[in-house]
Amino acid sequence: GYAWVHTLPQSEDGSSRYEDLSALLRKDEGRWAVAEIPCGEVDNPDCIGDPGYFDGLKRRFPEMPEDILPR
């Protein structure tokens, strides 16, 4: 019911690349929806770069399996 994605978006022909995007997805009634997109600000404890970010994510989504998260 959960997935962690990390994308490297680019234009269809590959000539343009865009900012990486990570997100937690949750499957609800057979459809995937974005549960959370972490911010990428440096030195913000609520953002993905903070060492405690994934601990907070586990608290906010206790039913999420830990093994889907990046190491």
Rosetta constraint file for C-alpha pairs under 8 A:
AtomPair CA 1 CA 26 HARMONIC 5.57 0.50
AtomPair CA 1 CA 27 HARMONIC 4.80 0.50
AtomPair CA 1 CA 28 HARMONIC 7.43 0.50
AtomPair CA 1 CA 64 HARMONIC 7.81 0.50
AtomPair CA 2 CA 24 HARMONIC 7.12 0.50
AtomPair CA 2 CA 25 HARMONIC 5.55 0.50
AtomPair CA 2 CA 26 HARMONIC 4.49 0.50
AtomPair CA 2 CA 27 HARMONIC 6.15 0.50
AtomPair CA 2 CA 64 HARMONIC 6.15 0.50
AtomPair CA 2 CA 65 HARMONIC 7.40 0.50
AtomPair CA 2 CA 68 HARMONIC 7.74 0.50
AtomPair CA 3 CA 24 HARMONIC 5.91 0.50
AtomPair CA 3 CA 25 HARMONIC 5.08 0.50
AtomPair CA 3 CA 26 HARMONIC 6.52 0.50
AtomPair CA 3 CA 68 HARMONIC 6.21 0.50
AtomPair CA 4 CA 22 HARMONIC 7.33 0.50
AtomPair CA 4 CA 23 HARMONIC 5.89 0.50
AtomPair CA 4 CA 24 HARMONIC 4.69 0.50
AtomPair CA 4 CA 25 HARMONIC 6.17 0.50
AtomPair CA 4 CA 68 HARMONIC 5.92 0.50
AtomPair CA 4 CA 69 HARMONIC 6.06 0.50
AtomPair CA 4 CA 70 HARMONIC 7.92 0.50
AtomPair CA 5 CA 22 HARMONIC 5.46 0.50
AtomPair CA 5 CA 23 HARMONIC 5.45 0.50
AtomPair CA 5 CA 24 HARMONIC 6.53 0.50
AtomPair CA 5 CA 25 HARMONIC 7.50 0.50
AtomPair CA 6 CA 20 HARMONIC 7.15 0.50
AtomPair CA 6 CA 21 HARMONIC 5.73 0.50
AtomPair CA 6 CA 22 HARMONIC 4.25 0.50
AtomPair CA 6 CA 23 HARMONIC 6.71 0.50
AtomPair CA 7 CA 20 HARMONIC 5.72 0.50
AtomPair CA 7 CA 21 HARMONIC 5.23 0.50
AtomPair CA 7 CA 22 HARMONIC 6.23 0.50
AtomPair CA 8 CA 17 HARMONIC 7.55 0.50
AtomPair CA 8 CA 18 HARMONIC 7.03 0.50
AtomPair CA 8 CA 19 HARMONIC 7.02 0.50
AtomPair CA 8 CA 20 HARMONIC 4.88 0.50
AtomPair CA 8 CA 21 HARMONIC 6.75 0.50
AtomPair CA 9 CA 17 HARMONIC 6.03 0.50
AtomPair CA 9 CA 18 HARMONIC 5.38 0.50
AtomPair CA 9 CA 19 HARMONIC 6.95 0.50
AtomPair CA 9 CA 20 HARMONIC 6.56 0.50
AtomPair CA 9 CA 21 HARMONIC 7.80 0.50
AtomPair CA 10 CA 14 HARMONIC 5.59 0.50
AtomPair CA 10 CA 15 HARMONIC 7.35 0.50
AtomPair CA 10 CA 16 HARMONIC 5.46 0.50
AtomPair CA 10 CA 17 HARMONIC 4.13 0.50
AtomPair CA 10 CA 18 HARMONIC 5.68 0.50
AtomPair CA 11 CA 15 HARMONIC 6.23 0.50
AtomPair CA 11 CA 16 HARMONIC 5.19 0.50
AtomPair CA 11 CA 17 HARMONIC 6.40 0.50
AtomPair CA 21 CA 37 HARMONIC 7.99 0.50
AtomPair CA 22 CA 37 HARMONIC 6.37 0.50
AtomPair CA 22 CA 38 HARMONIC 6.96 0.50
AtomPair CA 23 CA 34 HARMONIC 6.77 0.50
AtomPair CA 23 CA 35 HARMONIC 7.50 0.50
AtomPair CA 23 CA 36 HARMONIC 5.75 0.50
AtomPair CA 23 CA 37 HARMONIC 4.49 0.50
AtomPair CA 23 CA 38 HARMONIC 6.56 0.50
AtomPair CA 24 CA 34 HARMONIC 6.09 0.50
AtomPair CA 24 CA 35 HARMONIC 5.45 0.50
AtomPair CA 24 CA 36 HARMONIC 5.17 0.50
AtomPair CA 24 CA 37 HARMONIC 6.44 0.50
AtomPair CA 25 CA 32 HARMONIC 6.23 0.50
AtomPair CA 25 CA 33 HARMONIC 5.49 0.50
AtomPair CA 25 CA 34 HARMONIC 4.52 0.50
AtomPair CA 25 CA 35 HARMONIC 5.15 0.50
AtomPair CA 25 CA 36 HARMONIC 7.08 0.50
AtomPair CA 26 CA 32 HARMONIC 5.59 0.50
AtomPair CA 26 CA 33 HARMONIC 5.47 0.50
AtomPair CA 26 CA 34 HARMONIC 6.34 0.50
AtomPair CA 26 CA 35 HARMONIC 5.81 0.50
AtomPair CA 27 CA 31 HARMONIC 5.29 0.50
AtomPair CA 27 CA 32 HARMONIC 4.30 0.50
AtomPair CA 27 CA 33 HARMONIC 6.21 0.50
AtomPair CA 28 CA 32 HARMONIC 6.32 0.50
AtomPair CA 28 CA 33 HARMONIC 7.24 0.50
AtomPair CA 38 CA 46 HARMONIC 7.78 0.50
AtomPair CA 38 CA 47 HARMONIC 5.69 0.50
AtomPair CA 38 CA 48 HARMONIC 5.66 0.50
AtomPair CA 39 CA 46 HARMONIC 7.36 0.50
AtomPair CA 39 CA 47 HARMONIC 4.78 0.50
AtomPair CA 39 CA 48 HARMONIC 6.24 0.50
AtomPair CA 40 CA 47 HARMONIC 5.51 0.50
AtomPair CA 40 CA 48 HARMONIC 5.87 0.50
AtomPair CA 40 CA 49 HARMONIC 6.60 0.50
AtomPair CA 41 CA 47 HARMONIC 6.13 0.50
AtomPair CA 41 CA 48 HARMONIC 7.98 0.50
AtomPair CA 41 CA 49 HARMONIC 7.49 0.50
AtomPair CA 42 CA 47 HARMONIC 7.51 0.50
AtomPair CA 42 CA 49 HARMONIC 6.51 0.50
AtomPair CA 42 CA 50 HARMONIC 7.91 0.50
AtomPair CA 43 CA 47 HARMONIC 7.83 0.50
AtomPair CA 43 CA 49 HARMONIC 7.34 0.50
AtomPair CA 43 CA 50 HARMONIC 6.73 0.50
AtomPair CA 44 CA 49 HARMONIC 7.77 0.50
AtomPair CA 44 CA 50 HARMONIC 6.73 0.50
AtomPair CA 45 CA 49 HARMONIC 7.91 0.50
AtomPair CA 45 CA 50 HARMONIC 5.28 0.50
AtomPair CA 45 CA 52 HARMONIC 7.10 0.50
AtomPair CA 45 CA 53 HARMONIC 6.77 0.50
AtomPair CA 46 CA 50 HARMONIC 7.06 0.50
AtomPair CA 46 CA 53 HARMONIC 6.10 0.50
AtomPair CA 47 CA 53 HARMONIC 6.17 0.50
AtomPair CA 48 CA 53 HARMONIC 5.51 0.50
AtomPair CA 48 CA 54 HARMONIC 7.52 0.50
AtomPair CA 49 CA 53 HARMONIC 7.23 0.50
AtomPair CA 52 CA 56 HARMONIC 6.36 0.50
AtomPair CA 53 CA 57 HARMONIC 6.27 0.50
AtomPair CA 54 CA 58 HARMONIC 6.15 0.50
AtomPair CA 54 CA 69 HARMONIC 7.88 0.50
AtomPair CA 55 CA 59 HARMONIC 6.42 0.50
AtomPair CA 56 CA 60 HARMONIC 6.22 0.50
AtomPair CA 57 CA 61 HARMONIC 6.07 0.50
AtomPair CA 58 CA 62 HARMONIC 5.29 0.50
AtomPair CA 58 CA 64 HARMONIC 6.87 0.50
AtomPair CA 58 CA 66 HARMONIC 7.40 0.50
